[in-house]
C-alpha cells in the first residue's frame, strides 16, 4: 500500500504542482496563563495596555481574565509566523507589570476555584454573551478545566493549489465542493491517525495536585511535593481530566461530508441535556448559561480537529461552512510545548505540514460508527499509555504496535518531505523527519518523555520547572528586538481596539435578553 502511495504522489514533483507545497497558509492560536512571581494565578484584570479582549485581533483572553490568547494572522512563511507570535509575546511581557506566562498546558497551583475570574468582555451584548457562555462552562464543568492551556494550528492550501489538485485527483466538479470534500477527507484521516500528535508532542504527563479535586479514574504516582503523573502518560490535557464533555459522548458528529457535519452539529446544539437543565438558565436575574442543551453554542464542541471558515458578522460557524464551504482546518490537539518560548517550534510546524498533507493526499473512505469508536479508543490509549513499551493499537479487525504504525507513517511521510524540499528548495523537511525519527524507537525522546526525565531526575514538581522556563523565556524575549511587528504598531492596535469596543457598546439598542433571543432564533 505504501509503495502504491509513493508511486502515486511522485507525480506531484511536476512543477505545475508547486503551489500545493509552496503556498500553504498557517496560523497559530496560543493560550497562556498569567502568573505572579510566586507562581500563583494572577488576580489582576486584563491590562488596558494590551487593548480590548473583545476587539483586538491578536491579543485577547480565552476563558479566564488571566488566560491570555495570542492569535496570528495567516502566514505562508514559517519564520514570519513564529516571528509574529514572538512579537506578541514580547509586547505582552512588557505590559503585564512583571508577570510571567505559564509555559505548560496543565495549570499552575490554584488554591480556590472561585479565584479564577471569568473573562470580562465589556458591556456590549456581544461581550455579555461571551461572558455568559463562559459562566455556563464554569457551571457545567468547573473553573479548573477551563484554565488548561492549549495551542491551535490553522492550516489551508492557497487558491492556486486546488485546480491542480483537482487534476491530480481526476475531479471535474465545482472547485469549492472539491475543496470541502478534500478537507473532510483530511479530517477523517486525521481522526484515524490523530494519536500521533499526543504521542510525539503531548507535554502534559503530570499535573499539580490542586487540580485533582474529583474522583480520579487513573492510578497516579507522586513526585516532588505535590505533582502527580502517569508513568506512561503523554497528554493529560486531552484525557478525562481535561478537555472532555461526557454529555458529548453520545453525540455522533459526522465527518463524511459538509452537509452531514453541519446537520449533526446543529442537532447537538438543539439537543436538551437533563444534566445541564438542573443548573437552570437564570438565577435572580443573572444568567447561569446560555441554554441547557448539550452544546450552548458550536464552540463548546470538543474535537481534536475542526473544519472552519471565517464567518461574517453575526453569522454562526456552521452557517458560514454551509454557505461557502471549508476554508481551512483547525488542529486543536496540541499541548503547549514547554521547551519553546512561544509554545511551538518550527520543527513541529514542518511536521504538521507533512502530516496534514499526508492526511489530505491519502485516499480514504467515509467512516462508520465502529471506526469512529476505534479512533477514540486509540487516542485515549495513547493519551494514558503512549510511552508504554509494546503498546498495541486497534487497526481495523487487527492490532498493530504503536512503534510499527509510527514506522509505516514515517515511511509515507518521507515521500511528502521530499516533495516539500523539491518545491521549496533545501532539506528542511527531510531534516525535520530525521530529527523526530528517534521518537519512534525511544518514547523518552517525545516531549512527555523529556519532561518526565527532568522532573524525575531532580525529584521536582511541575511548578519550579515551569517557573524556570517562564523566566528563561521572558529573558529571551527581552534580550531580542521585534522581528515582524513593532512596539509602535502594537501600541496603536491596542488603543484602536479600545475605541472599537466603545463604539460597539454605544451602538447597542437591545437588552441582552432580546439579543440572545434573536441570536438563537436564527
C-alpha positions as CSV (number, residue, x, y, z in Angstrom):
1,X,0.0,0.0,0.0
2,X,2.8,2.4,0.9
3,X,4.6,1.7,-2.3
4,X,1.5,2.4,-4.4
5,X,1.1,5.6,-2.4
6,X,4.7,6.7,-3.1
7,X,4.3,5.9,-6.8
8,X,1.1,8.0,-7.0
9,X,2.3,11.1,-5.2
10,X,5.7,11.0,-7.0
11,X,3.7,12.6,-9.9
12,X,3.4,15.7,-7.7
13,X,7.1,16.5,-8.4
14,X,5.9,18.1,-11.7
15,X,6.5,21.9,-11.4
16,X,2.8,22.6,-12.0
17,X,2.1,21.2,-8.6
18,X,4.4,23.6,-6.8
19,X,1.6,25.7,-5.3
20,X,0.4,22.7,-3.3
21,X,3.7,22.8,-1.4
22,X,4.8,26.4,-1.6
23,X,1.6,28.3,-0.8
24,X,0.5,26.7,2.4
25,X,-1.2,29.1,4.8
26,X,-0.7,28.8,8.5
27,X,-2.0,30.5,11.6
28,X,-1.5,29.9,15.4
29,X,-3.6,30.5,18.4
30,X,-1.7,30.0,21.7
31,X,-3.1,30.2,25.2
32,X,-1.1,31.1,28.3
33,X,-1.9,31.8,31.9
34,X,-0.5,35.0,33.6
35,X,1.2,34.2,36.9
36,X,2.8,36.3,39.6
37,X,6.4,36.0,40.8
38,X,5.3,33.3,43.3
39,X,3.7,31.1,40.5
40,X,0.2,31.9,41.7
41,X,-2.5,32.6,39.2
42,X,-2.7,36.3,38.5
43,X,-5.6,38.2,40.1
44,X,-5.1,41.3,38.0
45,X,-7.5,42.2,35.2
46,X,-6.5,42.1,31.6
47,X,-4.2,45.1,31.1
48,X,-5.6,48.1,29.1
49,X,-2.1,48.4,27.6
50,X,-2.9,45.1,25.8
51,X,-6.1,46.6,24.4
52,X,-9.6,45.2,24.3
53,X,-10.1,41.5,24.8
54,X,-13.3,41.9,22.7
55,X,-11.9,43.6,19.6
56,X,-8.1,43.1,19.5
57,X,-7.4,40.7,16.7
58,X,-4.1,39.3,18.1
59,X,-4.1,39.6,21.9
60,X,-7.2,38.6,23.7
61,X,-8.4,36.4,26.6
62,X,-9.9,32.9,26.4
63,X,-12.0,31.6,29.4
64,X,-10.5,33.5,32.3
65,X,-9.3,37.0,32.8
66,X,-5.8,35.7,33.4
67,X,-5.8,33.3,30.4
68,X,-4.3,35.2,27.5
69,X,-4.7,34.1,23.9
70,X,-2.3,35.1,21.1
71,X,-3.7,34.9,17.6
72,X,-1.6,35.3,14.4
73,X,-2.9,36.2,11.0
74,X,-2.3,33.8,8.2
75,X,1.3,33.4,7.1
76,X,2.9,31.5,4.3
77,X,6.4,31.9,5.7
78,X,7.2,29.8,8.8
79,X,9.9,32.3,10.0
80,X,7.5,35.2,9.8
81,X,4.7,33.2,11.5
82,X,6.9,32.4,14.5
83,X,8.4,35.9,14.4
84,X,4.9,37.5,14.6
85,X,3.9,35.2,17.5
86,X,7.2,36.1,19.3
87,X,6.5,39.8,18.9
88,X,3.0,39.3,20.5
89,X,4.7,37.6,23.5
90,X,7.4,40.2,23.7
91,X,5.0,43.1,23.8
92,X,2.7,41.4,26.3
93,X,5.5,40.6,28.7
94,X,6.5,44.3,28.6
95,X,3.0,45.3,29.6
96,X,1.8,42.9,32.3
97,X,3.7,44.5,35.3
98,X,6.4,41.9,35.8
99,X,4.1,38.8,35.5
100,X,5.2,35.7,33.7
101,X,3.5,33.4,31.1
102,X,2.9,29.9,32.4
103,X,4.7,27.7,29.8
104,X,2.8,24.3,30.1
105,X,-0.7,23.2,29.4
106,X,-1.9,22.0,32.8
107,X,-2.5,25.0,35.1
108,X,-0.4,26.3,37.9
109,X,-1.4,25.8,41.6
110,X,-4.9,27.1,42.1
111,X,-5.9,27.3,45.8
112,X,-9.5,28.0,45.2
113,X,-11.6,27.6,42.1
114,X,-13.5,30.8,42.9
115,X,-10.2,32.7,42.5
116,X,-10.5,32.1,38.7
117,X,-12.2,35.1,37.3
118,X,-14.2,34.7,34.1
119,X,-13.0,36.9,31.2
120,X,-14.6,40.3,31.0
121,X,-15.5,41.5,27.5
122,X,-17.3,44.7,28.4
123,X,-20.8,46.0,28.5
124,X,-21.9,45.3,24.9
125,X,-24.4,42.5,24.1
126,X,-21.8,40.5,22.2
127,X,-19.4,40.9,25.1
128,X,-22.0,39.9,27.6
129,X,-22.8,36.8,25.6
130,X,-19.2,35.8,25.6
131,X,-19.1,36.1,29.4
132,X,-22.4,34.2,29.8
133,X,-21.1,31.4,27.7
134,X,-18.1,31.1,30.0
135,X,-20.4,31.2,33.0
136,X,-22.1,28.2,31.5
137,X,-18.8,26.4,31.1
138,X,-18.0,27.1,34.7
139,X,-21.3,25.7,35.9
140,X,-21.1,22.7,33.6
141,X,-17.5,21.6,34.1
142,X,-15.9,23.7,36.8
143,X,-13.4,26.5,36.6
144,X,-10.3,24.4,36.7
145,X,-10.9,22.6,33.5
146,X,-11.3,25.9,31.7
147,X,-7.8,27.2,32.6
148,X,-6.0,24.4,30.8
149,X,-3.9,25.9,28.0
150,X,-3.6,24.6,24.5
151,X,-2.4,25.6,21.1
152,X,-4.4,25.5,17.9
153,X,-2.8,25.2,14.4
154,X,-4.7,26.5,11.4
155,X,-3.8,25.0,8.0
156,X,-5.0,25.6,4.5
157,X,-3.8,25.4,0.9
158,X,-3.7,28.5,-1.3
159,X,-6.2,29.1,-4.0
160,X,-3.7,28.2,-6.7
161,X,-3.3,24.7,-5.3
162,X,-6.9,23.5,-5.8
163,X,-7.2,23.5,-9.6
164,X,-4.1,21.4,-10.0
165,X,-5.1,19.1,-7.2
166,X,-8.4,18.6,-9.0
167,X,-6.4,17.5,-12.0
168,X,-4.3,15.1,-9.8
169,X,-7.5,13.5,-8.4
170,X,-9.3,13.5,-11.8
171,X,-12.1,15.6,-10.4
172,X,-14.2,17.7,-12.8
173,X,-16.7,19.2,-10.4
174,X,-17.0,22.5,-8.7
175,X,-13.7,23.6,-7.1
176,X,-15.4,24.8,-3.9
177,X,-17.2,21.4,-3.5
178,X,-13.9,19.6,-4.3
179,X,-12.0,21.7,-1.7
180,X,-14.6,20.9,1.1
181,X,-14.5,17.2,0.1
182,X,-10.8,17.0,0.4
183,X,-10.7,18.8,3.7
184,X,-13.2,16.4,5.1
185,X,-11.0,13.5,3.8
186,X,-8.1,15.1,5.6
187,X,-10.2,15.4,8.8
188,X,-11.2,11.7,8.7
189,X,-7.6,10.6,8.2
190,X,-6.5,12.9,11.0
191,X,-9.0,11.1,13.2
192,X,-7.6,7.8,12.2
193,X,-4.0,8.9,12.9
194,X,-4.6,11.6,15.4
195,X,-3.0,9.7,18.3
196,X,0.3,10.6,16.7
197,X,0.1,14.2,17.9
198,X,-0.2,13.4,21.7
199,X,2.4,10.6,21.3
200,X,5.0,12.9,19.9
201,X,4.1,16.4,21.1
202,X,1.9,15.7,24.2
203,X,3.6,17.6,27.0
204,X,1.2,17.2,30.0
205,X,2.1,13.8,31.6
206,X,2.0,15.5,35.1
207,X,-0.2,18.0,36.9
208,X,-0.4,19.9,40.2
209,X,-2.2,18.1,43.0
210,X,-4.5,21.1,43.4
211,X,-6.1,20.0,40.1
212,X,-7.3,16.7,41.5
213,X,-10.5,17.7,43.2
214,X,-12.8,15.0,41.9
215,X,-12.9,11.2,41.6
216,X,-9.8,10.2,39.7
217,X,-10.1,7.4,37.1
218,X,-6.3,6.8,36.9
219,X,-3.6,5.5,39.2
220,X,-1.3,8.4,39.6
221,X,2.2,8.4,41.1
222,X,3.6,11.3,43.0
223,X,6.8,13.3,42.5
224,X,8.2,16.2,44.4
225,X,6.0,17.8,47.0
226,X,2.7,17.6,45.1
227,X,2.9,16.7,41.4
228,X,1.1,13.7,40.2
229,X,1.9,11.8,36.9
230,X,1.0,8.8,34.9
231,X,4.1,6.6,34.2
232,X,3.4,6.3,30.5
233,X,1.1,9.3,30.1
234,X,1.5,11.8,27.3
235,X,-1.3,14.4,27.4
236,X,-3.5,14.6,30.4
237,X,-4.9,17.8,28.9
238,X,-6.7,15.5,26.4
239,X,-7.8,13.0,29.0
240,X,-11.0,12.7,31.0
241,X,-9.4,15.2,33.4
242,X,-9.1,17.8,30.7
243,X,-11.0,19.0,27.7
244,X,-13.7,16.4,27.6
245,X,-17.5,16.5,28.0
246,X,-19.3,13.3,29.0
247,X,-22.5,14.8,27.7
248,X,-21.0,14.8,24.3
249,X,-20.1,11.1,24.4
250,X,-23.4,10.1,22.8
251,X,-23.2,12.7,20.0
252,X,-22.4,11.3,16.6
253,X,-20.7,14.1,14.8
254,X,-20.3,13.0,11.2
255,X,-17.3,14.0,9.2
256,X,-18.2,12.3,5.9
257,X,-19.3,15.5,4.2
258,X,-20.1,19.1,4.9
259,X,-23.9,18.6,4.9
260,X,-23.8,15.7,7.4
261,X,-21.3,17.6,9.6
262,X,-23.4,20.8,9.8
263,X,-26.6,18.7,10.4
264,X,-25.0,16.7,13.2
265,X,-23.5,19.9,14.9
266,X,-26.9,21.7,14.7
267,X,-28.6,18.7,16.1
268,X,-26.1,18.7,19.1
269,X,-26.8,22.4,19.7
270,X,-30.6,21.7,19.8
271,X,-30.4,18.5,21.9
272,X,-31.6,19.1,25.5
273,X,-29.5,17.9,28.4
274,X,-31.1,16.6,31.6
275,X,-27.9,17.2,33.5
276,X,-27.5,20.8,32.3
277,X,-31.2,21.6,32.8
278,X,-30.7,21.1,36.5
279,X,-28.3,24.1,36.5
280,X,-31.1,26.4,35.3
281,X,-30.8,29.3,32.9
282,X,-31.1,32.2,35.3
283,X,-30.9,32.9,39.0
284,X,-32.0,36.2,40.5
285,X,-32.0,37.7,37.0
286,X,-28.4,36.7,36.2
287,X,-27.6,34.1,33.5
288,X,-26.0,30.8,34.6
289,X,-25.7,29.5,31.0
290,X,-26.9,30.4,27.5
291,X,-29.2,27.4,27.4
292,X,-29.5,23.9,28.8
293,X,-28.7,22.0,25.6
294,X,-25.7,19.6,25.2
295,X,-23.9,22.4,23.5
296,X,-24.6,26.1,24.3
297,X,-23.0,27.1,21.0
298,X,-20.8,25.4,18.5
299,X,-17.6,26.5,20.3
300,X,-18.4,24.0,23.1
301,X,-17.9,21.0,20.8
302,X,-14.6,19.4,22.0
303,X,-12.9,17.9,19.0
304,X,-9.2,17.4,18.1
305,X,-9.8,18.9,14.6
306,X,-12.4,21.1,13.1
307,X,-13.4,22.3,9.6
308,X,-13.5,26.1,9.7
309,X,-14.5,29.2,7.7
310,X,-14.2,32.8,8.7
311,X,-17.8,33.9,9.5
312,X,-19.3,37.1,8.5
313,X,-20.6,39.5,11.3
314,X,-23.5,37.8,13.1
315,X,-23.0,34.5,11.2
316,X,-22.8,31.2,13.0
317,X,-19.8,29.0,12.1
318,X,-22.0,26.2,10.7
319,X,-23.8,28.7,8.6
320,X,-20.5,30.0,7.2
321,X,-19.4,26.5,6.3
322,X,-22.7,25.6,4.6
323,X,-22.7,28.8,2.6
324,X,-19.1,29.0,1.5
325,X,-17.5,25.6,2.1
326,X,-14.5,24.7,4.2
327,X,-11.8,27.4,4.1
328,X,-9.3,25.9,6.5
329,X,-8.9,23.3,9.2
330,X,-8.0,23.8,12.8
331,X,-5.9,21.3,14.7
332,X,-6.8,21.5,18.4
333,X,-4.9,18.6,20.0
334,X,-1.6,20.3,20.6
335,X,-0.3,20.8,24.1
336,X,1.8,23.9,24.7
337,X,5.4,23.0,24.0
338,X,7.3,23.8,27.3
339,X,10.6,23.8,25.5
340,X,9.7,26.6,23.1
341,X,9.2,30.2,24.2
342,X,6.1,30.6,22.0
343,X,4.6,27.2,22.8
344,X,5.5,25.6,19.4
345,X,8.7,25.4,17.3
346,X,9.5,25.3,13.6
347,X,10.2,21.6,13.6
348,X,6.6,20.9,14.9
349,X,5.2,23.2,12.2
350,X,7.0,21.4,9.4
351,X,5.9,18.1,10.8
352,X,2.3,19.3,10.9
353,X,2.7,20.5,7.3
354,X,3.7,17.0,6.2
355,X,1.3,15.1,8.5
356,X,-1.7,17.1,7.3
357,X,-0.6,16.9,3.6
358,X,-0.4,13.1,4.1
359,X,-3.9,13.1,5.5
360,X,-5.1,15.2,2.5
361,X,-3.4,13.0,-0.2
362,X,-4.1,9.5,1.3
363,X,-7.2,8.1,-0.2
364,X,-9.9,7.3,2.4
365,X,-13.4,6.2,2.7
366,X,-16.3,7.5,4.8
367,X,-16.1,6.5,8.5
368,X,-18.5,4.1,10.1
369,X,-19.7,4.4,13.7
370,X,-17.4,1.5,14.6
371,X,-14.4,3.2,13.0
372,X,-15.2,6.4,14.9
373,X,-15.2,4.4,18.2
374,X,-11.9,2.8,17.2
375,X,-10.1,6.1,16.7
376,X,-11.4,7.3,20.1
377,X,-10.1,4.1,21.7
378,X,-6.6,4.5,20.1
379,X,-6.4,8.2,21.0
380,X,-7.3,7.5,24.7
381,X,-4.9,4.7,24.9
382,X,-2.0,6.9,23.7
383,X,-3.0,9.7,26.0
384,X,-2.8,7.5,29.0
385,X,-0.2,4.8,28.0
386,X,1.5,6.3,24.9
387,X,5.1,5.6,26.2
388,X,4.4,2.1,27.4
389,X,6.8,-0.4,25.7
390,X,5.0,-2.6,23.2
391,X,1.7,-0.6,23.3
392,X,-0.8,-2.1,20.8
393,X,-3.4,-0.1,18.9
394,X,-6.5,-1.2,17.0
395,X,-6.3,-1.1,13.2
396,X,-9.4,-2.5,11.5
397,X,-10.0,-6.0,12.7
398,X,-6.4,-6.4,13.9
399,X,-3.9,-4.9,16.3
400,X,-0.7,-3.2,15.5
401,X,2.1,-1.9,17.7
402,X,2.4,1.9,18.0
403,X,6.0,1.5,17.0
404,X,5.2,-0.4,13.8
405,X,2.4,2.1,12.9
406,X,4.7,5.0,13.5
407,X,7.4,3.4,11.3
408,X,4.9,3.0,8.5
409,X,3.7,6.5,8.9
410,X,7.2,7.9,8.7
411,X,7.9,5.9,5.6
412,X,4.9,7.6,3.9
413,X,6.0,11.0,5.2
414,X,9.4,10.6,3.7
415,X,7.9,11.0,0.2
416,X,6.0,14.0,1.4
417,X,9.2,15.5,2.9
418,X,10.9,15.0,-0.4
419,X,8.1,16.8,-2.3
420,X,8.2,19.8,0.1
421,X,12.0,20.1,-0.3
422,X,11.8,19.6,-4.0
423,X,9.5,22.5,-4.5
424,X,10.8,24.8,-1.7
425,X,14.5,24.0,-2.1
426,X,16.8,22.9,0.7
427,X,16.4,19.9,3.0
428,X,14.3,21.4,5.9
429,X,11.5,18.9,5.8
430,X,13.7,15.8,5.4
431,X,15.9,17.2,8.3
432,X,12.7,17.6,10.3
433,X,11.8,13.9,9.9
434,X,15.3,12.8,10.8
435,X,15.2,15.0,13.9
436,X,11.9,13.4,15.0
437,X,12.6,9.8,14.0
438,X,14.2,8.8,17.3
439,X,10.7,9.2,18.9
440,X,9.7,6.0,17.1
441,X,12.3,3.8,18.8
442,X,12.5,5.6,22.1
443,X,9.5,7.1,23.8
444,X,11.8,9.0,26.1
445,X,12.6,11.3,23.1
446,X,9.0,12.5,23.0
447,X,8.1,15.8,24.7
448,X,6.3,14.0,27.6
449,X,9.3,11.7,28.0
450,X,11.8,14.5,28.1
451,X,9.6,16.5,30.6
452,X,9.2,13.5,32.9
453,X,13.0,12.8,32.8
454,X,13.6,16.4,34.0
455,X,11.1,16.1,36.8
456,X,12.3,12.6,37.9
457,X,16.0,13.4,37.7
458,X,15.6,16.2,40.2
459,X,12.5,14.9,42.0
460,X,10.9,18.3,41.4
461,X,7.4,19.5,40.8
462,X,5.9,21.0,37.7
463,X,6.0,24.4,39.3
464,X,9.7,25.0,39.7
465,X,10.3,23.6,36.2
466,X,7.6,25.9,34.7
467,X,8.8,29.0,36.6
468,X,12.4,28.4,35.4
469,X,11.2,28.0,31.8
470,X,8.9,31.1,32.0
471,X,11.7,33.2,33.5
472,X,14.2,32.0,30.8
473,X,11.7,32.7,28.0
474,X,11.0,36.2,29.3
475,X,14.7,36.9,29.4
476,X,15.0,35.7,25.8
477,X,12.1,38.0,24.6
478,X,13.5,41.0,26.5
479,X,17.0,40.4,25.1
480,X,15.9,40.5,21.5
481,X,14.1,43.0,19.3
482,X,10.9,42.8,17.3
483,X,11.0,40.7,14.2
484,X,7.8,41.4,12.2
485,X,5.8,43.9,14.2
486,X,6.9,47.0,16.2
487,X,6.3,48.5,19.6
488,X,4.5,51.4,18.0
489,X,2.2,49.3,15.8
490,X,1.2,47.1,18.7
491,X,0.6,50.1,21.0
492,X,-1.6,51.7,18.3
493,X,-3.5,48.4,17.7
494,X,-4.3,48.2,21.5
495,X,-5.6,51.8,21.6
496,X,-7.7,51.3,18.4
497,X,-9.2,48.1,19.8
498,X,-10.4,50.0,22.9
499,X,-12.0,52.6,20.7
500,X,-13.8,49.8,18.7
501,X,-15.1,48.3,21.9
502,X,-16.6,51.6,23.0
503,X,-18.2,52.0,19.5
504,X,-19.9,48.6,19.8
505,X,-21.1,49.3,23.3
506,X,-22.6,52.7,22.4
507,X,-24.4,51.2,19.4
508,X,-26.4,48.5,21.2
509,X,-30.2,49.1,21.2
510,X,-31.4,45.8,22.6
511,X,-31.4,44.3,26.0
512,X,-29.3,41.1,26.5
513,X,-32.5,39.0,26.6
514,X,-33.6,40.4,23.3
515,X,-30.2,40.0,21.8
516,X,-29.9,36.3,22.8
517,X,-33.5,35.6,21.7
518,X,-32.7,37.0,18.2
519,X,-29.3,35.1,18.1
520,X,-30.8,31.7,18.8
521,X,-33.9,32.4,16.6
522,X,-31.5,32.5,13.6
